[in-house]
Amino acid sequence: KRVDWDPSGAPGSTGPGGRNTQNRGKSKYKRISWDEALDIVTSEINRVKESYGMEAILSQSDGHGESATIHASHGCHRRLLRMLGGYTLQTRNTDSWEGWYWGAKHVWGCESLGQMVPVSNCIWDIAKNTDAVLFWGCDPETTPWGFDGQLASRVSYWFTDIGLKSVYVCPDLNYGAAVHADKWVPVLPNTDAALYLAVAHVWMTEGLYDKEYVDTHAVGFDKFQAYVLGEEDGIPKDPKWAAPLCGVPSYTIRALARYWGTHTVSIAIGNGGPGIRGPYATEPARLQVLLLAMQGVGKPGVHQFKMLEWGLYNKKSNIPLPPSKYIPMTIAASRGWAYTDTPPQFIPKDLIHDAILKAPIEWYGTTLSRDSVDQQFIRYTYPREGGTEIHMVWTDSPSWITCWNDTNSYIRAYQDPQVEFILAQHPWMENDCQLADLVLPSLTVLETEDIGVESLSGQFSCVFYEDQAVGPRGESKSDYEIVCALAERFGLLEEYTGGRSVKDWIEFGYENSGAAKEITFEELKEKKYYVIPQDEEKEWKERKAGLLDFYEDPEAHPLSTPSGKVEFYSERLAEHFPDDTERPPMPRWIPEGESHKESRDGERGKSYPLLVISNHPRWRVHSQHDDMTWLREIHTCKVKGPDGYYYEPLWMHPSDAEPRGIADGDVVKIYNERGAVLAGAWVTERIRPGAIYIDHGARWDPIVAGELDRGGAINTITPHNVTSKNAAGMVCSGFLAQVELAPLDELRRAYPEAFARPYKADAGLRLERVLEGGE
């Protein structure tokens, strides 16, 4: 429990006996018993329910967690809150697919994400018919590792073995590019739209696109052509125009366009990097699809496919490789969150800070990844009509600070007295836990018995039995056990558990996984896993690749757009948002607008001239594994500072470092008007000039909460606003900042307590730093 939080204090109270919300992120904690903790939670839920109603409780229960089903990492408490009368849900926005979801769906449909689907058999087809693969914002040696294994890596090696060219378009020579690229095209972050437009200009002026396909498979091309050629605004979008905007020389743009226009080319994404999670990400996403259409997308060898999430939503149509006979599922036994569980009041994850600090707010669409494009035209409000504002938060996914947008604002929101109680469940005392009033220690997957499935690797789906590897550490309980204990106090335990024990639920999960017809439960427990057999060779080889049906007959096999064709101009967007200049009916080059001023050529660029990219971490999964001893020894994982602290690496080109007096290994400050973050400089030519790169997910270690962070939590200074005014996507890459040498001595004198916190070089932050009296 936070030492200066008194649950008997009145809302908004400060000082002794007060709730002292202003001290969240600053105060230490003291140990209390489980009985006392459960009493507090029960009392607070009852108090909030009586004072405001159950919708005053915000459930934060989404995101990537460990592979547990019964002891689910996220969402066990949602079932209990429903039984008690409801809650407000933090809906997980489409945080990997922003540009596709809010942009590309308006071009080619491809529900529900806006990425090409089906992709069945695409890799086999590419092997037979494709000359080159463009890896656009894609690192198959990093992102898939944390979610899907190494199969994407093996496919990348195989492409080279069979003679396919691999061209990487990205600001950094990422780990995939370093190993596999035949050519690296280093584009400036968040400027892909200019590059796409210039490629289209070359094709139009040199006759290098499939005119017949465009005539029969698309609508609105005349408007797009007029814009690209400059007939609309007097500005031809040619390579000479694009070069200073995107940082790619005009001769390189022409060479890329001519090669692409005269060869059979597919695009690999994973899910698109800063171009898809940057300001106005709808534009590069839509433009990529339009360029694919200009080359006859769907014909043999011309596809868009992903290098991760194969089998997403348990659909074979999302797998570009020969799939398993079926995709196993244990969702029937899950005690955690579900896509279908959306209560009447909800708030998109990237609008939580505004909901608390600026209510009432409004937006379009549920932002849920499985919802159709029609949802994007429905306006929602918080509070909903008849609803109430948030006064309590229950989180079992406390890593918002390290993974979302403008999290310094989020910190300030959670210090607001309107939020009277914050409850966190987590195995580690890190990140958002430091904003909580009460922290309940939960177990890792290694400490529980459970069942799980692997369904995203694409080719080797399996069911596995999870033995308890070690006993619970200390007094920790699993997320499920914690909620069971609370359900018992409310007299709802039997209803909450469905009358089943954990072992009963595990067996129920097995029975509904699909594997029960192949292997007995006792055999699974003994063997520990069962790999689902692949489809028969004859079956998968006969399956049509990608959008071949649409290519061969667009009338018989239409897309899910209103016209059934690729839409260069969206009449639907024009009808619903006629005055939207940030996501217009036809994609454009939009460097700045009402929502964002993140262009180097704009006014803010004079003060903050570097564009930040923040990728999926090479050595973490989001915020997990930041304390792994053997990983922290790697130079690209952490940079040891002169003070013995291991800082998050910042990649910086020598031409940007030298004028700033920055050398490899120096501790630097990355900053803009939203705050500052310390990092360790890694001066390298693997990042292009004008761009800097730092992974997201580093543990938050505030020097001044909401202003200055030592741990490298770059999301504290990412943009505040969503993708554009009518597209509620997250923006966490492709934004402006400045870098300078960090004045460590000055900071140490100004903030002695922050620099004296217990710290272990081989594992990072120590628990006793936040415990009163140490461990």
matplotlib code that plots the C-alpha trace (Angstrom):
import matplotlib.pyplot as plt

x = [0.0, 1.2, 2.5, 0.7, -2.6, -5.4, -8.5, -10.5, -9.6, -12.1, -11.9, -9.3, -7.9, -4.2, -1.8, -1.9, -5.0, -5.6, -5.6, -2.7, -3.2, -0.7, 2.1, 1.4, 4.7, 6.7, 5.7, 7.0, 5.0, 4.7, 3.8, 0.4, -1.4, -3.6, -6.6, -6.1, -5.5, -8.7, -10.7, -9.5, -10.4, -13.8, -14.6, -13.4, -15.5, -18.6, -17.9, -17.4, -20.5, -22.6, -21.3, -21.1, -22.2, -20.2, -19.3, -17.0, -14.6, -12.2, -10.9, -7.5, -7.1, -5.8, -2.5, 0.1, 0.8, 2.1, 0.6, -1.9, -5.5, -7.0, -4.6, -5.0, -2.6, -5.3, -9.0, -9.8, -11.5, -13.9, -16.2, -16.4, -17.2, -20.0, -21.5, -21.3, -23.1, -20.7, -17.7, -16.1, -13.7, -10.5, -10.7, -7.5, -7.1, -5.6, -2.1, -0.2, -2.3, -3.3, -2.7, -4.2, -7.3, -8.1, -6.8, -6.4, -9.8, -11.2, -9.2, -9.5, -11.7, -9.7, -11.6, -10.9, -7.5, -7.1, -4.0, -4.3, -6.5, -6.6, -2.9, -3.3, -0.4, 1.2, 4.7, 4.6, 3.3, 6.0, 8.6, 7.4, 6.5, 8.2, 11.4, 11.8, 10.2, 10.1, 10.3, 8.6, 8.8, 9.5, 12.1, 11.7, 14.7, 13.1, 9.3, 8.2, 10.6, 8.5, 5.2, 5.6, 9.0, 11.7, 9.8, 9.8, 13.5, 13.8, 11.5, 13.7, 16.8, 15.0, 14.0, 17.7, 18.5, 16.0, 17.2, 14.6, 15.9, 15.2, 14.9, 14.4, 12.7, 13.2, 15.0, 17.3, 19.4, 17.3, 18.3, 16.5, 18.0, 21.5, 21.2, 19.0, 18.9, 20.3, 19.4, 18.6, 16.6, 16.9, 13.8, 13.1, 10.5, 6.9, 7.7, 6.8, 3.8, 6.1, 8.2, 5.1, 3.7, 7.0, 7.1, 3.5, 4.6, 7.4, 5.0, 2.4, 4.9, 6.8, 3.9, 5.1, 1.7, -1.0, -3.6, -6.0, -6.1, -6.7, -9.5, -11.3, -10.4, -10.4, -12.4, -11.3, -7.9, -8.4, -8.5, -5.4, -3.6, -4.5, -3.1, 0.2, 0.9, 0.2, -2.8, -4.8, -2.4, 0.4, 2.9, 4.0, 4.8, 8.0, 11.2, 12.7, 9.8, 10.0, 13.7, 14.1, 10.9, 11.7, 15.5, 15.9, 17.8, 15.8, 17.9, 17.3, 13.5, 13.6, 15.7, 13.3, 10.2, 11.6, 12.7, 9.4, 7.5, 9.3, 9.5, 7.1, 7.2, 5.5, 5.6, 6.3, 5.2, 5.5, 3.1, 4.7, 6.9, 6.7, 4.9, 1.9, 2.1, 3.1, 1.1, -1.4, -0.5, -3.6, -1.8, 1.2, -1.0, -3.5, -0.7, 1.0, -2.2, -2.7, 0.8, 0.1, -3.1, -1.2, 0.9, -2.1, -2.3, -3.7, -1.9, 0.7, 3.7, 2.1, 0.9, 1.1, 1.9, 2.9, 6.0, 4.2, 0.8, 0.2, -3.1, -4.4, -7.9, -7.5, -8.1, -6.4, -6.9, -4.3, -1.6, 0.7, 2.3, 0.9, -1.2, -2.1, -5.3, -7.0, -6.0, -6.3, -8.1, -8.5, -10.6, -13.6, -11.6, -10.1, -10.9, -9.5, -10.7, -12.5, -13.1, -16.9, -17.0, -17.5, -19.8, -22.0, -19.3, -15.8, -12.8, -10.1, -6.8, -5.1, -7.7, -7.5, -5.6, -8.1, -11.0, -9.7, -8.4, -10.7, -14.1, -16.4, -14.7, -15.8, -14.4, -15.4, -15.4, -15.0, -11.3, -11.6, -9.6, -12.3, -15.0, -15.9, -15.2, -18.8, -17.9, -15.6, -18.6, -20.3, -19.7, -19.1, -18.8, -17.4, -19.2, -21.9, -25.5, -26.5, -23.0, -20.5, -16.9, -14.0, -13.2, -11.4, -9.0, -8.3, -5.4, -3.7, -1.8, 0.2, 2.6, 0.7, 3.6, 6.1, 4.0, 1.4, 1.0, 2.2, 2.4, 3.6, 0.0, -1.2, 0.9, -0.6, -4.1, -3.5, -2.3, -5.6, -7.9, -10.8, -9.2, -9.7, -8.4, -5.9, -5.5, -2.8, -2.0, 1.4, 4.3, 6.8, 6.8, 7.3, 5.9, 2.2, 2.4, 4.2, 1.0, -1.2, -2.4, -2.5, -0.4, -1.3, 1.6, 0.6, 2.3, 4.2, 3.3, 6.2, 4.5, 1.1, -0.4, -2.3, -2.9, -2.1, -1.9, 0.5, -1.5, 0.5, 3.7, 1.8, 2.9, 3.4, 0.3, 0.2, -1.5, 0.7, 0.3, 2.0, 3.4, 4.2, 8.0, 8.5, 6.3, 4.9, 7.5, 6.7, 3.1, 2.1, -1.2, -2.2, -4.5, -7.3, -6.7, -6.7, -10.1, -11.4, -10.5, -12.4, -15.4, -15.6, -15.8, -18.8, -20.4, -19.9, -17.2, -19.3, -20.8, -17.4, -15.7, -18.6, -18.3, -15.0, -11.6, -8.4, -7.8, -11.4, -10.9, -7.6, -9.3, -12.2, -9.7, -8.2, -11.6, -12.4, -9.0, -9.6, -6.8, -9.1, -9.8, -6.1, -4.6, -5.9, -5.7, -3.3, -1.1, -1.0, 0.0, 2.7, 4.1, 3.4, 2.6, 0.8, 1.7, -1.3, -0.5, -0.3, -2.8, -2.1, 0.2, -2.4, -4.9, -2.7, -1.1, -4.5, -5.6, -5.6, -3.0, -3.9, -6.4, -6.1, -9.9, -10.3, -7.6, -9.2, -12.8, -13.4, -17.2, -17.6, -15.2, -15.5, -13.6, -15.5, -15.4, -18.7, -17.7, -16.3, -13.0, -9.9, -10.9, -8.3, -11.0, -13.4, -16.9, -17.8, -15.2, -16.3, -19.9, -19.2, -16.3, -16.5, -14.3, -11.6, -8.3, -6.3, -7.9, -9.3, -11.2, -8.0, -4.6, -2.2, 1.1, 0.2, 3.3, 1.3, -2.2, -4.6, -3.7, 0.1, 3.1, 5.8, 7.5, 11.2, 10.3, 7.7, 8.1, 8.6, 11.4, 13.6, 13.7, 13.4, 15.1, 15.4, 12.7, 12.3, 11.5, 10.5, 10.3, 9.4, 12.4, 15.1, 15.8, 12.3, 8.7, 7.3, 8.1, 8.9, 12.5, 14.1, 15.7, 17.3, 20.9, 22.4, 20.6, 21.7, 25.3, 24.7, 25.7, 22.5, 20.5, 21.9, 24.7, 26.6, 27.0, 29.8, 27.6, 27.3, 23.6, 22.6, 20.8, 18.5, 20.4, 19.7, 20.9, 22.3, 24.2, 27.7, 26.7, 24.1, 26.2, 29.4, 28.0, 26.4, 29.6, 28.2, 30.4, 29.5, 28.6, 27.7, 24.6, 22.2, 18.9, 16.1, 13.5, 10.7, 8.1, 6.3, 9.3, 12.7, 14.3, 17.8, 19.6, 23.0, 24.3, 25.1, 26.7, 26.3, 25.7, 22.9, 20.5, 20.1, 21.0, 18.1, 16.6, 17.2, 16.0, 15.1, 13.0, 9.8, 9.2, 12.2, 11.3, 10.1, 12.5, 11.3, 13.6, 10.6, 7.4, 5.6, 8.7, 12.0, 12.8, 16.1, 15.0, 14.5, 10.7, 10.5, 6.7, 6.6, 7.3, 5.4, 2.7, -0.6, -3.1, -4.5, -3.7, -6.0, -9.1, -11.5, -9.2, -8.6, -5.3, -2.2, 0.8, 4.1, 6.7, 7.9, 7.8, 10.2, 12.8, 16.2, 19.2, 22.0, 24.6, 22.9, 24.3, 24.7, 26.5, 24.0, 21.1, 22.7, 23.0, 19.5, 17.8, 20.0, 17.2, 16.5, 20.2, 20.6, 17.9, 19.0, 20.0, 21.6, 23.6, 22.8, 19.1, 18.2, 15.8, 15.6, 12.3, 13.6, 13.8, 10.0, 9.6, 9.6, 12.5, 13.8, 13.0]
y = [0.0, 3.5, 5.0, 8.3, 6.9, 6.5, 4.7, 6.4, 9.8, 11.9, 12.2, 14.9, 15.0, 15.7, 15.6, 13.1, 10.8, 11.9, 10.1, 12.3, 11.5, 14.2, 11.9, 8.9, 8.1, 9.7, 7.9, 4.7, 1.6, -0.6, -4.2, -5.2, -8.5, -10.1, -9.8, -6.1, -5.6, -7.6, -5.7, -2.4, -3.5, -4.8, -1.6, 0.7, -1.1, -0.9, 2.8, 3.7, 1.7, 3.5, 6.9, 6.9, 3.6, 0.7, 2.6, 4.8, 1.8, 1.7, -1.7, -1.7, -5.3, -5.7, -6.1, -8.8, -11.0, -14.4, -17.5, -18.4, -19.4, -20.0, -17.8, -15.2, -12.3, -9.8, -9.4, -11.9, -9.1, -8.1, -11.1, -10.1, -6.5, -7.6, -9.6, -6.6, -4.4, -3.3, -1.1, 1.2, -0.6, 0.7, -0.6, -1.6, 0.5, -1.1, -0.5, -2.4, -1.6, 2.1, 3.2, 0.0, 0.0, 3.7, 4.2, 1.1, -0.4, 2.5, 1.5, -2.3, -3.4, -6.4, -6.6, -6.5, -4.8, -3.4, -5.5, -7.9, -10.9, -13.7, -14.3, -18.1, -19.7, -16.3, -17.5, -20.5, -18.3, -15.7, -18.4, -19.3, -15.9, -13.0, -11.3, -9.2, -8.5, -5.0, -5.2, -2.0, -1.1, -4.7, -6.5, -10.3, -10.7, -8.8, -8.3, -11.9, -13.3, -12.1, -13.3, -16.0, -17.6, -17.7, -18.9, -15.5, -15.4, -18.8, -17.6, -14.6, -16.7, -19.0, -16.1, -15.4, -19.0, -19.3, -16.1, -13.5, -9.9, -8.4, -4.6, -2.9, 0.5, 1.8, 4.6, 2.2, -0.7, -2.9, -6.4, -8.0, -5.6, -6.1, -9.8, -10.1, -6.8, -6.7, -3.0, -0.6, 2.5, 4.7, 6.8, 9.5, 8.5, 9.4, 10.5, 7.3, 9.0, 11.3, 8.3, 6.4, 9.4, 9.8, 6.2, 6.6, 9.6, 7.7, 4.9, 7.3, 9.3, 6.3, 3.9, 1.4, 0.4, -2.0, 0.3, -2.5, -3.7, -0.2, 0.2, -3.0, -3.4, 0.1, 3.3, 7.0, 6.6, 9.8, 11.9, 10.3, 10.8, 14.4, 14.9, 13.0, 14.7, 18.1, 18.9, 19.6, 21.8, 22.6, 20.5, 17.3, 14.7, 13.6, 12.2, 15.7, 16.9, 13.9, 13.7, 16.6, 15.5, 11.8, 11.9, 9.5, 10.8, 11.3, 8.9, 6.2, 6.8, 6.5, 3.3, 1.8, 2.8, 1.5, -1.8, -2.2, -1.3, -3.8, -6.8, -8.8, -7.5, -8.2, -6.2, -7.7, -5.7, -6.4, -4.3, -1.3, 0.6, 4.3, 4.9, 3.0, 4.3, 7.9, 11.1, 10.7, 7.1, 6.6, 8.2, 5.9, 2.9, 3.8, 4.7, 1.4, -0.4, 1.9, 1.2, -2.5, -2.0, -0.2, -3.4, -5.7, -6.9, -10.4, -11.6, -14.3, -12.9, -9.6, -9.6, -7.8, -10.2, -10.0, -11.4, -12.1, -12.8, -15.7, -17.2, -14.0, -14.4, -18.2, -17.8, -19.9, -17.1, -15.1, -17.7, -17.3, -20.7, -24.3, -24.2, -26.7, -28.7, -26.6, -23.8, -24.9, -22.7, -22.7, -19.5, -21.5, -22.0, -18.5, -16.6, -13.4, -10.8, -11.4, -9.4, -9.7, -8.3, -4.6, -2.8, 0.2, 2.7, 2.4, 4.7, 4.0, 3.3, 6.3, 8.7, 7.7, 10.8, 13.1, 11.2, 12.0, 15.5, 16.9, 15.2, 15.2, 13.9, 12.3, 10.2, 7.9, 4.1, 1.6, 1.3, -2.5, -4.4, -6.9, -4.2, -3.4, -0.2, 1.0, 1.6, 4.4, 6.5, 6.2, 8.9, 7.9, 10.1, 9.8, 9.9, 8.2, 9.5, 8.6, 7.4, 8.6, 9.7, 7.4, 7.5, 4.1, 2.2, -1.6, -2.6, -5.9, -4.5, -1.7, -0.9, 2.1, 4.4, 2.5, 1.6, 4.3, 8.0, 11.0, 9.1, 12.1, 13.3, 9.9, 10.2, 13.6, 12.2, 9.5, 12.1, 13.9, 13.7, 12.6, 9.2, 8.3, 4.7, 2.8, -0.9, -2.8, -6.5, -7.4, -9.8, -6.9, -3.5, -1.5, 1.2, 2.0, 0.1, 3.1, 5.2, 2.7, 3.1, -0.6, -3.3, -7.0, -9.3, -11.7, -14.8, -15.4, -18.3, -20.3, -20.4, -21.8, -24.9, -24.1, -25.0, -22.9, -22.9, -21.6, -20.3, -17.4, -19.0, -20.0, -23.5, -25.4, -24.7, -26.7, -27.3, -27.4, -28.3, -25.8, -27.5, -25.4, -24.9, -23.3, -22.6, -19.1, -16.5, -14.9, -14.4, -13.9, -15.3, -15.7, -13.0, -15.6, -16.5, -12.8, -12.3, -15.6, -14.3, -11.1, -12.9, -14.9, -11.8, -10.6, -14.0, -14.7, -17.4, -20.3, -18.1, -16.6, -20.0, -21.7, -24.4, -25.6, -26.0, -24.8, -28.4, -28.7, -25.6, -26.9, -30.1, -28.1, -26.1, -29.3, -30.7, -27.6, -27.0, -29.3, -31.7, -34.0, -35.9, -36.5, -37.1, -38.0, -35.6, -37.9, -38.2, -34.4, -34.1, -36.7, -35.4, -31.7, -30.6, -31.7, -30.3, -30.1, -31.8, -29.7, -29.7, -32.4, -31.1, -31.6, -29.5, -26.5, -26.5, -26.2, -23.3, -20.1, -17.5, -14.2, -12.1, -14.3, -14.7, -10.9, -10.6, -13.1, -11.9, -8.8, -8.9, -12.4, -12.0, -8.3, -6.6, -5.4, -1.8, -0.1, -0.5, -3.9, -2.6, -0.8, 2.8, 5.4, 7.9, 7.0, 8.3, 6.9, 9.1, 12.1, 11.5, 11.1, 13.5, 16.0, 18.6, 16.3, 17.5, 15.1, 11.9, 13.1, 10.9, 10.3, 9.9, 12.8, 14.1, 15.7, 16.9, 18.8, 19.7, 20.5, 17.4, 17.2, 19.5, 16.8, 17.8, 18.8, 21.5, 23.1, 25.6, 23.0, 21.4, 24.4, 23.5, 19.8, 18.8, 15.0, 12.5, 9.7, 6.1, 3.8, 0.1, -3.1, -4.0, -6.4, -7.5, -7.3, -8.0, -4.5, -3.9, -7.5, -8.8, -5.4, -7.1, -10.0, -10.2, -12.0, -9.6, -6.4, -7.3, -6.8, -3.3, -2.8, -3.8, -1.3, 1.3, 1.5, 5.1, 6.6, 6.5, 2.7, 2.9, 0.9, 3.3, 2.5, 2.8, 5.7, 5.1, 8.2, 8.9, 10.3, 13.3, 14.2, 13.2, 15.1, 18.6, 18.0, 16.8, 13.4, 10.3, 6.6, 5.7, 9.2, 9.7, 12.0, 13.7, 13.3, 16.0, 18.1, 20.2, 17.1, 16.1, 14.5, 11.0, 10.0, 7.4, 6.0, 7.1, 4.4, 6.3, 4.2, 4.4, 1.9, 4.9, 7.5, 11.2, 13.2, 10.3, 8.7, 5.4, 4.1, 1.1, 1.4, -0.5, 0.4, 0.5, 3.9, 5.3, 8.9, 11.6, 13.9, 12.0, 13.4, 15.4, 13.6, 9.9, 8.1, 4.6, 5.4, 5.3, 7.1, 7.0, 9.6, 12.2, 10.8, 12.8, 13.4, 13.4, 10.5, 9.6, 12.4, 14.2, 11.5, 8.5, 7.5, 5.6, 5.8, 7.9, 6.7, 7.0, 9.5, 12.5, 15.4, 15.7, 17.2, 15.5, 16.9, 15.7, 15.0, 17.1, 14.2, 16.0, 18.8, 16.4, 14.4, 17.5, 18.6, 15.2, 13.3, 10.9, 9.8, 9.0, 7.3, 4.7, 1.1, -0.3, -3.5, -3.2, -6.7, -6.5, -2.8, -1.3, -3.0, -3.5, -1.8, 1.5, 1.9, 0.0, 1.9, 0.4, -1.6, -5.2]
z = [0.0, -0.8, 2.5, 2.2, 0.9, 3.5, 2.2, 4.9, 3.5, 1.7, -2.1, -2.9, 0.6, 1.1, 4.0, 6.9, 6.6, 3.0, -0.3, -1.6, -5.3, -6.2, -4.8, -7.1, -8.9, -6.0, -2.8, -1.4, -0.4, 2.7, 3.0, 4.3, 4.7, 2.1, 4.4, 4.8, 1.1, 0.1, 2.8, 1.2, -2.3, -1.3, 0.6, -2.2, -4.8, -2.6, -1.8, -5.5, -6.5, -3.9, -4.6, -8.4, -9.8, -11.3, -14.5, -12.3, -12.3, -15.2, -16.2, -17.8, -18.9, -22.4, -24.2, -24.6, -21.6, -20.7, -22.3, -19.6, -20.1, -16.7, -14.7, -17.6, -17.5, -18.4, -17.6, -14.9, -12.9, -15.7, -15.1, -11.4, -12.2, -14.6, -11.8, -9.5, -12.0, -14.8, -15.4, -18.0, -20.3, -21.7, -25.3, -26.8, -29.9, -33.0, -31.6, -34.3, -37.3, -37.0, -40.7, -42.1, -39.9, -40.2, -43.8, -46.0, -45.1, -47.1, -50.1, -50.4, -47.5, -46.2, -42.9, -40.2, -40.1, -43.6, -44.3, -47.3, -46.6, -47.6, -47.7, -48.1, -50.0, -50.7, -49.8, -52.1, -54.8, -54.2, -54.4, -57.9, -59.4, -57.6, -58.4, -55.2, -51.9, -50.4, -46.7, -45.8, -42.1, -41.4, -39.2, -39.3, -37.0, -34.2, -34.0, -34.6, -32.1, -29.1, -30.5, -33.1, -33.0, -35.6, -38.7, -40.3, -40.0, -41.7, -44.5, -45.0, -45.4, -47.7, -50.0, -50.4, -51.0, -53.9, -55.5, -54.5, -53.9, -50.6, -50.5, -47.0, -46.8, -43.3, -41.5, -39.6, -40.9, -38.6, -37.6, -40.5, -43.0, -41.6, -42.3, -45.4, -47.4, -50.9, -50.9, -48.0, -48.8, -45.7, -45.7, -43.1, -40.5, -41.3, -44.9, -46.7, -48.3, -50.3, -51.5, -52.6, -54.5, -56.3, -57.3, -58.7, -60.7, -62.4, -63.3, -64.7, -66.7, -68.0, -68.5, -65.9, -64.3, -65.3, -66.9, -67.8, -64.2, -62.9, -65.4, -64.5, -60.8, -59.4, -59.2, -58.8, -60.5, -62.5, -59.4, -58.0, -61.3, -61.4, -57.9, -58.5, -61.8, -60.3, -62.4, -59.3, -57.4, -59.8, -57.9, -59.7, -57.0, -58.9, -57.4, -57.4, -55.2, -52.9, -52.3, -49.8, -48.0, -47.5, -47.5, -50.4, -53.4, -56.6, -58.5, -55.9, -56.1, -59.9, -59.7, -57.2, -59.2, -62.5, -61.0, -59.2, -62.4, -64.6, -62.2, -60.2, -56.6, -53.3, -50.1, -46.7, -43.6, -40.0, -39.3, -41.0, -38.5, -37.9, -41.2, -39.7, -36.1, -36.9, -37.5, -40.4, -40.8, -42.9, -45.9, -46.3, -45.6, -48.3, -50.8, -50.4, -51.3, -54.3, -55.6, -55.2, -57.2, -60.0, -60.3, -60.4, -56.8, -56.7, -59.8, -59.3, -57.4, -56.4, -52.8, -49.4, -46.6, -43.0, -41.3, -38.1, -36.6, -38.9, -37.9, -36.2, -35.0, -35.5, -39.3, -41.8, -44.3, -42.3, -42.9, -46.0, -45.4, -45.5, -42.3, -39.7, -40.3, -37.7, -35.4, -31.7, -29.3, -25.5, -25.4, -24.0, -20.8, -20.6, -17.4, -18.9, -21.3, -24.6, -27.7, -27.3, -23.8, -24.4, -21.9, -22.7, -21.6, -22.9, -23.7, -26.4, -24.7, -26.4, -25.0, -21.3, -20.3, -22.1, -20.5, -17.1, -17.6, -20.4, -20.1, -21.9, -25.0, -28.2, -31.0, -33.9, -33.8, -31.0, -32.1, -31.5, -34.1, -35.0, -35.7, -39.3, -41.1, -40.6, -36.9, -38.0, -38.8, -35.4, -32.9, -29.2, -26.1, -22.7, -20.4, -22.3, -22.0, -18.5, -17.6, -15.0, -14.9, -13.7, -10.0, -9.7, -11.9, -11.7, -13.9, -14.5, -17.5, -15.9, -18.8, -20.3, -19.5, -21.6, -24.5, -25.4, -26.4, -24.4, -21.2, -19.2, -19.6, -18.5, -15.3, -14.6, -15.2, -12.7, -10.1, -10.5, -7.4, -9.5, -9.6, -6.0, -6.0, -8.3, -7.9, -9.7, -10.1, -11.5, -10.9, -10.9, -9.1, -12.2, -14.5, -13.9, -10.5, -9.2, -9.7, -7.9, -4.3, -3.8, -5.6, -5.4, -6.3, -9.0, -10.4, -13.6, -15.9, -14.4, -11.0, -12.1, -13.7, -16.9, -20.6, -23.7, -27.5, -30.1, -33.0, -34.5, -35.9, -39.0, -39.5, -36.3, -34.2, -31.0, -27.7, -24.6, -21.0, -18.6, -15.6, -12.5, -12.9, -9.5, -6.5, -6.0, -5.0, -1.6, -1.0, -4.6, -6.1, -9.7, -11.3, -11.3, -7.6, -6.6, -8.2, -6.8, -3.3, -4.0, -5.5, -2.3, -0.2, -2.4, -2.0, -5.8, -5.8, -7.1, -9.8, -10.7, -11.1, -12.7, -10.1, -11.6, -10.1, -11.9, -12.9, -14.2, -16.3, -17.7, -18.8, -20.2, -22.2, -23.6, -24.5, -26.5, -28.1, -31.0, -29.8, -27.9, -31.1, -31.6, -28.2, -24.7, -21.8, -20.0, -23.1, -23.3, -19.7, -20.1, -23.5, -22.5, -26.1, -29.3, -32.7, -35.0, -38.4, -41.5, -44.3, -46.9, -49.6, -52.3, -50.4, -49.6, -53.1, -54.7, -52.5, -54.5, -53.4, -51.9, -53.9, -57.1, -57.2, -57.3, -59.9, -62.2, -61.8, -59.7, -60.4, -59.1, -56.2, -55.1, -52.3, -49.3, -50.3, -51.4, -55.1, -54.6, -56.2, -55.1, -54.3, -55.2, -54.0, -51.2, -51.8, -48.3, -46.6, -48.7, -47.6, -43.9, -43.4, -46.3, -44.6, -43.2, -44.5, -42.3, -43.8, -47.1, -49.5, -51.4, -49.8, -49.9, -48.6, -45.3, -43.4, -40.8, -39.8, -37.1, -35.0, -35.5, -36.1, -36.4, -39.6, -39.7, -42.1, -39.8, -37.1, -34.3, -36.5, -35.8, -32.1, -32.4, -35.7, -35.3, -36.1, -33.5, -34.4, -31.7, -32.7, -31.1, -28.9, -30.0, -26.5, -24.9, -25.5, -25.0, -21.4, -20.4, -20.0, -19.3, -16.3, -18.1, -16.9, -19.9, -22.3, -20.5, -21.3, -25.0, -26.3, -28.3, -25.2, -22.7, -22.6, -19.4, -18.3, -16.3, -13.2, -13.5, -14.6, -17.7, -20.1, -22.9, -26.2, -28.6, -32.2, -33.7, -37.0, -36.7, -38.7, -36.1, -33.1, -33.9, -34.0, -30.7, -29.1, -28.6, -28.6, -28.5, -24.9, -23.7, -21.7, -23.6, -23.1, -25.6, -25.2, -26.6, -24.9, -23.6, -21.4, -21.4, -21.3, -20.7, -22.8, -23.8, -27.2, -29.7, -32.6, -35.7, -39.5, -39.1, -38.6, -41.3, -40.7, -39.3, -37.5, -34.1, -32.8, -29.3, -28.5, -26.6, -23.4, -21.2, -17.5, -16.2, -13.6, -13.0, -11.9, -11.9, -12.5, -15.6, -16.7, -16.7, -16.9, -16.4, -17.6, -21.3, -21.4, -24.7, -24.8, -22.1, -24.8, -27.8, -29.4, -27.5, -30.2, -32.1, -35.8, -37.1, -35.8, -37.0, -36.7, -33.1, -33.6, -31.5, -32.5, -31.0, -33.7, -36.3, -34.0, -33.4, -30.6, -29.9, -28.3, -26.2, -23.7, -20.4, -17.5, -15.2, -12.4, -12.4, -12.4, -9.6, -7.5, -8.2, -7.6, -5.2, -4.1, -7.7, -8.3, -5.0, -5.5, -5.0, -8.4, -9.6, -12.8, -14.0, -13.5, -13.2, -10.7, -7.3, -5.4, -2.2, -4.1, -3.6, -0.3, 3.0, 5.0, 2.0, 1.4]

ax = plt.figure().add_subplot(projection="3d")
ax.plot(x, y, z, "-o")
ax.set_aspect("equal")
plt.show()
